[in-house]
């Protein structure tokens, strides 16, 4: 068949970037039904090779621990800081300040604002979900460690100690795998489901 | 037994598709072992198909290439960020695939020779290629190989291949729908899809493809002659 041999040249030109088809090929690959059947042995060998590589690679996560940490970092990079960010997300300045300091539950913020947040930062819903879960847990469990801290002296030396403990406890609660009360968990799950569904990253949508 | 394995694998693949690429990336970033299984189920067969059926690599090369691509995905997953949606990950994997494939083609150009590699494996048995087309393709490939050798000797990344730039120039001199047809068909994009880009019917494109290829060969030969004359 004429043309097959000639296509070799165009393929090389595509690989070298001399011709561009604006992502049409990549889009086509994603939808192509034809898939090469892979022998089980080859698949198993590749999985083993990847797992070995994975165990050697050091996990580096630079996703901030909580939503507050994320917003504080983002505010620093914007010219008008938090005010600009609050306007873009569609929350009041006061609410934004509370969010920045992890003093308010994500449940208090409407889904529309979270969708704006996702689209503004171009974050995947999964990454937002991780931060929202941690922040919610932190906010719900804050009163319990606050009462513990209240037992410390409020004097000048104690205040510094409290600040350190406050930071340490905040980080501890955000990192720890602690369960929140079932009703709080149910409300959070409902919010996350709405965000996933409306942001188009709902795993059940493709089923 | 074989069917049972196939069914199980198909089930796993569907599982990955349902959960989406967001979750796959999360698993890989978190260092979960099942992420590797899901990555292989989602991409190994797909990329093998592209390497063997679109880029005409021999099976062993295709297997090694895909293995290297997925290995790099696992090693570099922490550099990956979603910018728009979960398709970003697919495009990222495809960019790695393209770069690895380019390295392989350059390696073949330096060692065995591209025409020898592709001709022996794929074209000599069943395909009847017109002499003029063969001559033009051989000239382009030879010039490309020479530029790779020169750049390899100089020890720097090659970016300007005169032969490929000439191919791009000749394509630019053609009608827009003609160059879209040639570019897309070379990468096995179905006529149905190309019809959407060119506003020509699938049937028309099938008929015109061979003619447009001949037109390109003629234009390229003219281009070369004009250059030699000047």
Interface residues (C-beta under 8 A of the other chain):
Chain A: X1 X2 X3 X4 X5 X6 X7 X8 X9 X10 X11 X12 X13 X14 X15 X16 X18 X19 X21 X23 X24 X25 X26 X28 X29 X30 X32 X34 X35 X36 X37 X38 X40 X42 X43 X46 X47 X49 X50 X51 X53 X54 X55 X57 X59 X60 X61 X122 X123 X124 X125 X126 X127 X130 X200 X201 X203 X204 X206 X207
Chain B: X5 X6 X9 X17 X18 X19 X20 X22 X23 X25 X26 X28 X29 X30 X31 X33 X35 X36 X37 X39 X40 X44 X45 X46 X48 X49 X50 X52 X53 X54 X55 X56 X62 X63 X66 X67 X70 X71 X74 X75 X77 X78 X82 X83 X84 X85 X86 X87 X90 X91 X94 X98 X101 X102 X105 X114 X118 X123 X127 X128 X129 X130 X133 X134 X136 X137 X140 X141 X144 X161 X164 X165 X167 X168 X171 X180 X182 X183 X184 X185 X186 X187 X188 X189 X190 X193 X197 X209 X210 X213 X214 X216 X217
